[in-house]
Amino acid sequence: MGFIRRQEENLAMRYLLWQYQKKQIPTPSHEYLEKQASQIIDDAHRIARERGGNLISIVKELVKDIKKG
């Protein structure tokens, strides 16, 4: 995995943790967060290729969809 990809996933993980805390949802395991961050980055790259747009903005929109339960 490249340096930029790791940084993107780290950013997604930090944003995920912040959203979980903000919505008062119990934080899942570190392994689950890593998988979730990786999937979000994959989806963001796909969306950016298809529609264009800023990767960070797309990540934020994807993470905002987290719901309780």
Distance bins in CASP14 RR format, pairs under 12 A and 6 or more apart:
PFRMAT RR
TARGET T0000
AUTHOR 0000-0000-0000
RMODE 2
METHOD distances of the structure
MODEL  1
1 7 0 0 0 0 0 1 0 0 0 0 0
1 8 0 0 0 0 0 1 0 0 0 0 0
1 9 0 0 0 0 1 0 0 0 0 0 0
1 10 0 0 0 0 0 1 0 0 0 0 0
1 34 0 0 0 0 0 1 0 0 0 0 0
1 38 0 0 0 0 1 0 0 0 0 0 0
1 41 0 0 0 0 0 1 0 0 0 0 0
2 8 0 0 0 0 1 0 0 0 0 0 0
2 9 0 0 0 0 0 1 0 0 0 0 0
2 10 0 0 0 0 0 1 0 0 0 0 0
2 41 0 0 0 0 0 1 0 0 0 0 0
3 9 0 0 0 0 0 1 0 0 0 0 0
3 10 0 0 0 0 0 1 0 0 0 0 0
4 10 0 0 0 0 0 1 0 0 0 0 0
4 11 0 0 0 0 0 1 0 0 0 0 0
4 41 0 0 0 0 0 1 0 0 0 0 0
4 45 0 0 0 0 0 1 0 0 0 0 0
4 55 0 0 0 0 0 1 0 0 0 0 0
5 11 0 0 0 0 0 1 0 0 0 0 0
5 12 0 0 0 0 0 1 0 0 0 0 0
5 37 0 0 0 0 0 1 0 0 0 0 0
5 38 0 0 0 0 1 0 0 0 0 0 0
5 41 1 0 0 1 0 0 0 0 0 0 0
5 42 0 0 0 0 1 0 0 0 0 0 0
5 44 0 0 0 0 0 1 0 0 0 0 0
5 45 0 0 0 0 1 0 0 0 0 0 0
5 55 0 0 0 0 0 1 0 0 0 0 0
6 12 0 0 0 0 0 1 0 0 0 0 0
6 13 0 0 0 0 0 1 0 0 0 0 0
6 34 0 0 0 0 0 1 0 0 0 0 0
6 37 0 0 0 0 0 1 0 0 0 0 0
6 38 0 0 0 0 0 1 0 0 0 0 0
6 41 0 0 0 0 1 0 0 0 0 0 0
7 13 0 0 0 0 0 1 0 0 0 0 0
7 14 0 0 0 0 0 1 0 0 0 0 0
7 37 0 0 0 0 0 1 0 0 0 0 0
7 41 0 0 0 0 0 1 0 0 0 0 0
7 55 0 0 0 0 0 1 0 0 0 0 0
7 56 0 0 0 0 0 1 0 0 0 0 0
7 59 0 0 0 0 0 1 0 0 0 0 0
8 14 0 0 0 0 0 1 0 0 0 0 0
8 15 0 0 0 0 0 1 0 0 0 0 0
8 37 0 0 0 0 1 0 0 0 0 0 0
8 38 0 0 0 0 1 0 0 0 0 0 0
8 40 0 0 0 0 1 0 0 0 0 0 0
8 41 1 0 1 0 0 0 0 0 0 0 0
8 42 0 0 0 0 0 1 0 0 0 0 0
8 43 0 0 0 0 0 1 0 0 0 0 0
8 44 1 0 0 1 0 0 0 0 0 0 0
8 45 0 0 0 0 1 0 0 0 0 0 0
8 48 0 0 0 0 0 1 0 0 0 0 0
8 55 1 0 0 1 0 0 0 0 0 0 0
8 56 0 0 0 0 1 0 0 0 0 0 0
8 58 0 0 0 0 0 1 0 0 0 0 0
8 59 1 0 0 1 0 0 0 0 0 0 0
9 15 0 0 0 0 0 1 0 0 0 0 0
9 16 0 0 0 0 0 1 0 0 0 0 0
9 33 0 0 0 0 1 0 0 0 0 0 0
9 34 1 0 0 1 0 0 0 0 0 0 0
9 35 0 0 0 0 0 1 0 0 0 0 0
9 36 0 0 0 0 1 0 0 0 0 0 0
9 37 1 0 1 0 0 0 0 0 0 0 0
9 38 1 0 1 0 0 0 0 0 0 0 0
9 39 0 0 0 0 1 0 0 0 0 0 0
9 40 0 0 0 0 1 0 0 0 0 0 0
9 41 1 0 1 0 0 0 0 0 0 0 0
9 42 0 0 0 0 1 0 0 0 0 0 0
9 44 0 0 0 0 0 1 0 0 0 0 0
9 45 0 0 0 0 0 1 0 0 0 0 0
9 55 0 0 0 0 0 1 0 0 0 0 0
9 59 0 0 0 0 0 1 0 0 0 0 0
10 16 0 0 0 0 0 1 0 0 0 0 0
10 17 0 0 0 0 0 1 0 0 0 0 0
10 33 0 0 0 0 0 1 0 0 0 0 0
10 34 0 0 0 0 1 0 0 0 0 0 0
10 37 1 0 0 1 0 0 0 0 0 0 0
10 38 0 0 0 0 0 1 0 0 0 0 0
10 40 0 0 0 0 0 1 0 0 0 0 0
10 41 0 0 0 0 1 0 0 0 0 0 0
10 59 0 0 0 0 0 1 0 0 0 0 0
11 17 0 0 0 0 0 1 0 0 0 0 0
11 18 0 0 0 0 0 1 0 0 0 0 0
11 37 0 0 0 0 1 0 0 0 0 0 0
11 40 0 0 0 0 1 0 0 0 0 0 0
11 41 0 0 0 0 1 0 0 0 0 0 0
11 44 0 0 0 0 0 1 0 0 0 0 0
11 55 0 0 0 0 1 0 0 0 0 0 0
11 56 1 0 0 1 0 0 0 0 0 0 0
11 58 0 0 0 0 0 1 0 0 0 0 0
11 59 1 0 0 1 0 0 0 0 0 0 0
11 60 0 0 0 0 1 0 0 0 0 0 0
11 63 0 0 0 0 0 1 0 0 0 0 0
12 18 0 0 0 0 0 1 0 0 0 0 0
12 19 0 0 0 0 0 1 0 0 0 0 0
12 33 0 0 0 0 1 0 0 0 0 0 0
12 34 0 0 0 0 1 0 0 0 0 0 0
12 35 0 0 0 0 0 1 0 0 0 0 0
12 36 1 0 0 1 0 0 0 0 0 0 0
12 37 1 1 0 0 0 0 0 0 0 0 0
12 38 1 0 0 1 0 0 0 0 0 0 0
12 39 0 0 0 0 1 0 0 0 0 0 0
12 40 1 0 1 0 0 0 0 0 0 0 0
12 41 1 0 1 0 0 0 0 0 0 0 0
12 42 0 0 0 0 0 1 0 0 0 0 0
12 43 0 0 0 0 0 1 0 0 0 0 0
12 44 0 0 0 0 1 0 0 0 0 0 0
12 45 0 0 0 0 0 1 0 0 0 0 0
12 55 0 0 0 0 0 1 0 0 0 0 0
12 56 0 0 0 0 1 0 0 0 0 0 0
12 58 0 0 0 0 0 1 0 0 0 0 0
12 59 1 0 1 0 0 0 0 0 0 0 0
12 60 0 0 0 0 1 0 0 0 0 0 0
12 61 0 0 0 0 0 1 0 0 0 0 0
12 62 0 0 0 0 1 0 0 0 0 0 0
12 63 1 0 0 1 0 0 0 0 0 0 0
12 66 0 0 0 0 0 1 0 0 0 0 0
13 19 0 0 0 0 0 1 0 0 0 0 0
13 20 0 0 0 0 0 1 0 0 0 0 0
13 27 0 0 0 0 0 1 0 0 0 0 0
13 28 0 0 0 0 0 1 0 0 0 0 0
13 30 0 0 0 0 1 0 0 0 0 0 0
13 31 0 0 0 0 0 1 0 0 0 0 0
13 32 0 0 0 0 0 1 0 0 0 0 0
13 33 1 0 1 0 0 0 0 0 0 0 0
13 34 1 0 0 1 0 0 0 0 0 0 0
13 35 0 0 0 0 0 1 0 0 0 0 0
13 36 0 0 0 0 1 0 0 0 0 0 0
13 37 1 0 1 0 0 0 0 0 0 0 0
13 38 0 0 0 0 1 0 0 0 0 0 0
13 39 0 0 0 0 0 1 0 0 0 0 0
13 40 0 0 0 0 1 0 0 0 0 0 0
13 41 0 0 0 0 1 0 0 0 0 0 0
13 59 0 0 0 0 0 1 0 0 0 0 0
13 63 0 0 0 0 1 0 0 0 0 0 0
14 20 0 0 0 0 0 1 0 0 0 0 0
14 21 0 0 0 0 0 1 0 0 0 0 0
14 33 0 0 0 0 1 0 0 0 0 0 0
14 37 0 0 0 0 1 0 0 0 0 0 0
14 40 0 0 0 0 0 1 0 0 0 0 0
14 56 0 0 0 0 0 1 0 0 0 0 0
14 59 0 0 0 0 0 1 0 0 0 0 0
14 60 0 0 0 0 0 1 0 0 0 0 0
14 63 0 0 0 0 0 1 0 0 0 0 0
15 21 0 0 0 0 0 1 0 0 0 0 0
15 22 0 0 0 0 0 1 0 0 0 0 0
15 33 0 0 0 0 0 1 0 0 0 0 0
15 36 0 0 0 0 0 1 0 0 0 0 0
15 37 0 0 0 0 1 0 0 0 0 0 0
15 40 0 0 0 0 1 0 0 0 0 0 0
15 41 0 0 0 0 0 1 0 0 0 0 0
15 44 0 0 0 0 0 1 0 0 0 0 0
15 56 0 0 0 0 1 0 0 0 0 0 0
15 57 0 0 0 0 0 1 0 0 0 0 0
15 58 0 0 0 0 0 1 0 0 0 0 0
15 59 1 0 0 1 0 0 0 0 0 0 0
15 60 1 0 0 1 0 0 0 0 0 0 0
15 61 0 0 0 0 0 1 0 0 0 0 0
15 62 0 0 0 0 1 0 0 0 0 0 0
15 63 1 0 1 0 0 0 0 0 0 0 0
15 64 0 0 0 0 1 0 0 0 0 0 0
15 66 0 0 0 0 1 0 0 0 0 0 0
16 22 0 0 0 0 0 1 0 0 0 0 0
16 23 0 0 0 0 0 1 0 0 0 0 0
16 25 0 0 0 0 0 1 0 0 0 0 0
16 27 0 0 0 0 1 0 0 0 0 0 0
16 28 0 0 0 0 1 0 0 0 0 0 0
16 30 0 0 0 0 0 1 0 0 0 0 0
16 32 0 0 0 0 1 0 0 0 0 0 0
16 33 1 0 1 0 0 0 0 0 0 0 0
16 34 0 0 0 0 1 0 0 0 0 0 0
16 35 0 0 0 0 0 1 0 0 0 0 0
16 36 1 0 0 1 0 0 0 0 0 0 0
16 37 1 0 0 1 0 0 0 0 0 0 0
16 38 0 0 0 0 0 1 0 0 0 0 0
16 39 0 0 0 0 0 1 0 0 0 0 0
16 40 1 0 0 1 0 0 0 0 0 0 0
16 41 0 0 0 0 0 1 0 0 0 0 0
16 59 0 0 0 0 1 0 0 0 0 0 0
16 60 0 0 0 0 0 1 0 0 0 0 0
16 62 0 0 0 0 1 0 0 0 0 0 0
16 63 1 0 1 0 0 0 0 0 0 0 0
16 64 0 0 0 0 0 1 0 0 0 0 0
16 65 0 0 0 0 0 1 0 0 0 0 0
16 66 1 0 0 1 0 0 0 0 0 0 0
17 23 0 0 0 0 0 1 0 0 0 0 0
17 25 0 0 0 0 0 1 0 0 0 0 0
17 26 0 0 0 0 0 1 0 0 0 0 0
17 27 1 0 0 1 0 0 0 0 0 0 0
17 28 0 0 0 0 1 0 0 0 0 0 0
17 30 0 0 0 0 0 1 0 0 0 0 0
17 32 0 0 0 0 0 1 0 0 0 0 0
17 33 1 0 0 1 0 0 0 0 0 0 0
17 34 0 0 0 0 0 1 0 0 0 0 0
17 36 0 0 0 0 0 1 0 0 0 0 0
17 37 0 0 0 0 1 0 0 0 0 0 0
17 63 0 0 0 0 1 0 0 0 0 0 0
17 66 0 0 0 0 0 1 0 0 0 0 0
18 25 0 0 0 0 0 1 0 0 0 0 0
18 27 0 0 0 0 0 1 0 0 0 0 0
18 33 0 0 0 0 0 1 0 0 0 0 0
18 60 0 0 0 0 0 1 0 0 0 0 0
18 63 0 0 0 0 1 0 0 0 0 0 0
18 64 0 0 0 0 0 1 0 0 0 0 0
18 66 0 0 0 0 0 1 0 0 0 0 0
19 25 1 0 0 1 0 0 0 0 0 0 0
19 27 0 0 0 0 0 1 0 0 0 0 0
19 28 0 0 0 0 0 1 0 0 0 0 0
19 33 0 0 0 0 0 1 0 0 0 0 0
19 36 0 0 0 0 0 1 0 0 0 0 0
19 37 0 0 0 0 0 1 0 0 0 0 0
19 40 0 0 0 0 0 1 0 0 0 0 0
19 59 0 0 0 0 0 1 0 0 0 0 0
19 60 0 0 0 0 1 0 0 0 0 0 0
19 61 0 0 0 0 0 1 0 0 0 0 0
19 62 0 0 0 0 0 1 0 0 0 0 0
19 63 1 0 1 0 0 0 0 0 0 0 0
19 64 1 0 0 1 0 0 0 0 0 0 0
19 65 0 0 0 0 1 0 0 0 0 0 0
19 66 1 0 1 0 0 0 0 0 0 0 0
19 67 0 0 0 0 0 1 0 0 0 0 0
19 68 0 0 0 0 0 1 0 0 0 0 0
20 26 1 0 0 1 0 0 0 0 0 0 0
20 27 1 0 1 0 0 0 0 0 0 0 0
20 28 1 0 0 1 0 0 0 0 0 0 0
20 29 0 0 0 0 0 1 0 0 0 0 0
20 32 0 0 0 0 0 1 0 0 0 0 0
20 33 0 0 0 0 1 0 0 0 0 0 0
20 36 0 0 0 0 0 1 0 0 0 0 0
20 63 0 0 0 0 1 0 0 0 0 0 0
20 64 0 0 0 0 0 1 0 0 0 0 0
20 66 1 0 0 1 0 0 0 0 0 0 0
20 67 0 0 0 0 0 1 0 0 0 0 0
20 68 0 0 0 0 1 0 0 0 0 0 0
20 69 0 0 0 0 0 1 0 0 0 0 0
21 27 1 0 0 1 0 0 0 0 0 0 0
21 66 0 0 0 0 0 1 0 0 0 0 0
22 63 0 0 0 0 0 1 0 0 0 0 0
22 64 0 0 0 0 1 0 0 0 0 0 0
22 66 0 0 0 0 1 0 0 0 0 0 0
22 68 0 0 0 0 0 1 0 0 0 0 0
23 63 0 0 0 0 0 1 0 0 0 0 0
23 64 0 0 0 0 1 0 0 0 0 0 0
23 65 0 0 0 0 0 1 0 0 0 0 0
23 66 1 0 0 1 0 0 0 0 0 0 0
23 67 1 0 0 1 0 0 0 0 0 0 0
23 68 1 0 0 1 0 0 0 0 0 0 0
23 69 0 0 0 0 0 1 0 0 0 0 0
24 66 0 0 0 0 0 1 0 0 0 0 0
24 68 1 0 0 1 0 0 0 0 0 0 0
24 69 0 0 0 0 0 1 0 0 0 0 0
25 66 1 0 0 1 0 0 0 0 0 0 0
25 67 0 0 0 0 1 0 0 0 0 0 0
25 68 1 0 1 0 0 0 0 0 0 0 0
25 69 1 0 0 1 0 0 0 0 0 0 0
26 32 0 0 0 0 0 1 0 0 0 0 0
26 33 0 0 0 0 0 1 0 0 0 0 0
26 66 0 0 0 0 0 1 0 0 0 0 0
26 68 0 0 0 0 1 0 0 0 0 0 0
26 69 0 0 0 0 1 0 0 0 0 0 0
27 33 1 0 0 1 0 0 0 0 0 0 0
27 36 0 0 0 0 0 1 0 0 0 0 0
27 66 0 0 0 0 0 1 0 0 0 0 0
28 34 0 0 0 0 0 1 0 0 0 0 0
28 35 0 0 0 0 1 0 0 0 0 0 0
28 36 1 0 0 1 0 0 0 0 0 0 0
28 37 0 0 0 0 0 1 0 0 0 0 0
28 66 0 0 0 0 0 1 0 0 0 0 0
28 69 0 0 0 0 0 1 0 0 0 0 0
29 35 0 0 0 0 1 0 0 0 0 0 0
29 36 0 0 0 0 0 1 0 0 0 0 0
30 36 0 0 0 0 0 1 0 0 0 0 0
30 37 0 0 0 0 0 1 0 0 0 0 0
31 37 0 0 0 0 0 1 0 0 0 0 0
31 38 0 0 0 0 0 1 0 0 0 0 0
32 38 0 0 0 0 0 1 0 0 0 0 0
32 39 0 0 0 0 0 1 0 0 0 0 0
33 39 0 0 0 0 0 1 0 0 0 0 0
33 40 0 0 0 0 0 1 0 0 0 0 0
33 63 0 0 0 0 0 1 0 0 0 0 0
33 66 0 0 0 0 0 1 0 0 0 0 0
34 40 0 0 0 0 0 1 0 0 0 0 0
34 41 0 0 0 0 0 1 0 0 0 0 0
35 41 0 0 0 0 0 1 0 0 0 0 0
35 42 0 0 0 0 0 1 0 0 0 0 0
36 42 0 0 0 0 0 1 0 0 0 0 0
36 43 0 0 0 0 0 1 0 0 0 0 0
36 59 0 0 0 0 0 1 0 0 0 0 0
36 62 0 0 0 0 1 0 0 0 0 0 0
36 63 0 0 0 0 1 0 0 0 0 0 0
36 65 0 0 0 0 0 1 0 0 0 0 0
36 66 0 0 0 0 1 0 0 0 0 0 0
37 43 0 0 0 0 0 1 0 0 0 0 0
37 44 0 0 0 0 0 1 0 0 0 0 0
37 59 0 0 0 0 1 0 0 0 0 0 0
37 62 0 0 0 0 0 1 0 0 0 0 0
37 63 0 0 0 0 1 0 0 0 0 0 0
37 66 0 0 0 0 0 1 0 0 0 0 0
38 44 0 0 0 0 0 1 0 0 0 0 0
38 45 0 0 0 0 0 1 0 0 0 0 0
38 59 0 0 0 0 0 1 0 0 0 0 0
39 45 0 0 0 0 0 1 0 0 0 0 0
39 46 0 0 0 0 0 1 0 0 0 0 0
39 59 0 0 0 0 0 1 0 0 0 0 0
39 62 0 0 0 0 1 0 0 0 0 0 0
39 63 0 0 0 0 0 1 0 0 0 0 0
40 46 0 0 0 0 0 1 0 0 0 0 0
40 47 0 0 0 0 0 1 0 0 0 0 0
40 55 0 0 0 0 0 1 0 0 0 0 0
40 56 0 0 0 0 0 1 0 0 0 0 0
40 58 0 0 0 0 1 0 0 0 0 0 0
40 59 1 0 1 0 0 0 0 0 0 0 0
40 60 0 0 0 0 1 0 0 0 0 0 0
40 61 0 0 0 0 1 0 0 0 0 0 0
40 62 1 0 1 0 0 0 0 0 0 0 0
40 63 1 0 0 1 0 0 0 0 0 0 0
40 64 0 0 0 0 0 1 0 0 0 0 0
40 65 0 0 0 0 1 0 0 0 0 0 0
40 66 0 0 0 0 0 1 0 0 0 0 0
41 47 0 0 0 0 0 1 0 0 0 0 0
41 48 0 0 0 0 0 1 0 0 0 0 0
41 55 0 0 0 0 1 0 0 0 0 0 0
41 56 0 0 0 0 0 1 0 0 0 0 0
41 58 0 0 0 0 1 0 0 0 0 0 0
41 59 1 0 0 1 0 0 0 0 0 0 0
41 62 0 0 0 0 1 0 0 0 0 0 0
41 63 0 0 0 0 0 1 0 0 0 0 0
42 48 0 0 0 0 0 1 0 0 0 0 0
42 49 0 0 0 0 0 1 0 0 0 0 0
42 55 0 0 0 0 0 1 0 0 0 0 0
42 58 0 0 0 0 0 1 0 0 0 0 0
42 59 0 0 0 0 0 1 0 0 0 0 0
42 62 0 0 0 0 0 1 0 0 0 0 0
43 49 0 0 0 0 0 1 0 0 0 0 0
43 50 0 0 0 0 0 1 0 0 0 0 0
43 51 0 0 0 0 0 1 0 0 0 0 0
43 55 0 0 0 0 0 1 0 0 0 0 0
43 58 1 0 0 1 0 0 0 0 0 0 0
43 59 0 0 0 0 1 0 0 0 0 0 0
43 61 0 0 0 0 0 1 0 0 0 0 0
43 62 1 0 1 0 0 0 0 0 0 0 0
43 63 0 0 0 0 0 1 0 0 0 0 0
43 65 0 0 0 0 0 1 0 0 0 0 0
44 50 0 0 0 0 0 1 0 0 0 0 0
44 51 0 0 0 0 0 1 0 0 0 0 0
44 52 0 0 0 0 0 1 0 0 0 0 0
44 53 0 0 0 0 1 0 0 0 0 0 0
44 54 0 0 0 0 1 0 0 0 0 0 0
44 55 1 0 1 0 0 0 0 0 0 0 0
44 56 0 0 0 0 1 0 0 0 0 0 0
44 57 0 0 0 0 1 0 0 0 0 0 0
44 58 1 0 1 0 0 0 0 0 0 0 0
44 59 1 0 1 0 0 0 0 0 0 0 0
44 60 0 0 0 0 1 0 0 0 0 0 0
44 61 0 0 0 0 1 0 0 0 0 0 0
44 62 1 0 0 1 0 0 0 0 0 0 0
44 63 0 0 0 0 1 0 0 0 0 0 0
45 51 0 0 0 0 0 1 0 0 0 0 0
45 52 0 0 0 0 0 1 0 0 0 0 0
45 53 0 0 0 0 0 1 0 0 0 0 0
45 54 0 0 0 0 0 1 0 0 0 0 0
45 55 1 0 0 1 0 0 0 0 0 0 0
45 56 0 0 0 0 0 1 0 0 0 0 0
45 58 0 0 0 0 1 0 0 0 0 0 0
45 59 0 0 0 0 1 0 0 0 0 0 0
45 62 0 0 0 0 0 1 0 0 0 0 0
46 52 0 0 0 0 0 1 0 0 0 0 0
46 53 0 0 0 0 0 1 0 0 0 0 0
46 55 0 0 0 0 0 1 0 0 0 0 0
46 58 0 0 0 0 1 0 0 0 0 0 0
46 62 0 0 0 0 0 1 0 0 0 0 0
47 53 1 0 0 1 0 0 0 0 0 0 0
47 54 0 0 0 0 0 1 0 0 0 0 0
47 55 0 0 0 0 1 0 0 0 0 0 0
47 57 0 0 0 0 0 1 0 0 0 0 0
47 58 1 0 1 0 0 0 0 0 0 0 0
47 59 0 0 0 0 1 0 0 0 0 0 0
47 61 0 0 0 0 1 0 0 0 0 0 0
47 62 0 0 0 0 1 0 0 0 0 0 0
48 54 1 0 0 1 0 0 0 0 0 0 0
48 55 1 0 1 0 0 0 0 0 0 0 0
48 56 0 0 0 0 0 1 0 0 0 0 0
48 57 0 0 0 0 1 0 0 0 0 0 0
48 58 1 0 1 0 0 0 0 0 0 0 0
48 59 0 0 0 0 1 0 0 0 0 0 0
48 61 0 0 0 0 0 1 0 0 0 0 0
48 62 0 0 0 0 0 1 0 0 0 0 0
49 55 0 0 0 0 0 1 0 0 0 0 0
49 58 0 0 0 0 0 1 0 0 0 0 0
50 58 0 0 0 0 0 1 0 0 0 0 0
51 57 0 0 0 0 0 1 0 0 0 0 0
51 58 0 0 0 0 1 0 0 0 0 0 0
51 61 0 0 0 0 0 1 0 0 0 0 0
52 58 0 0 0 0 1 0 0 0 0 0 0
53 59 0 0 0 0 0 1 0 0 0 0 0
53 60 0 0 0 0 0 1 0 0 0 0 0
53 61 0 0 0 0 0 1 0 0 0 0 0
54 60 0 0 0 0 1 0 0 0 0 0 0
54 61 0 0 0 0 0 1 0 0 0 0 0
55 61 0 0 0 0 0 1 0 0 0 0 0
55 62 0 0 0 0 0 1 0 0 0 0 0
56 62 0 0 0 0 0 1 0 0 0 0 0
56 63 0 0 0 0 0 1 0 0 0 0 0
57 63 0 0 0 0 0 1 0 0 0 0 0
57 64 0 0 0 0 0 1 0 0 0 0 0
58 64 0 0 0 0 0 1 0 0 0 0 0
58 65 0 0 0 0 0 1 0 0 0 0 0
59 65 0 0 0 0 0 1 0 0 0 0 0
60 66 0 0 0 0 0 1 0 0 0 0 0
END
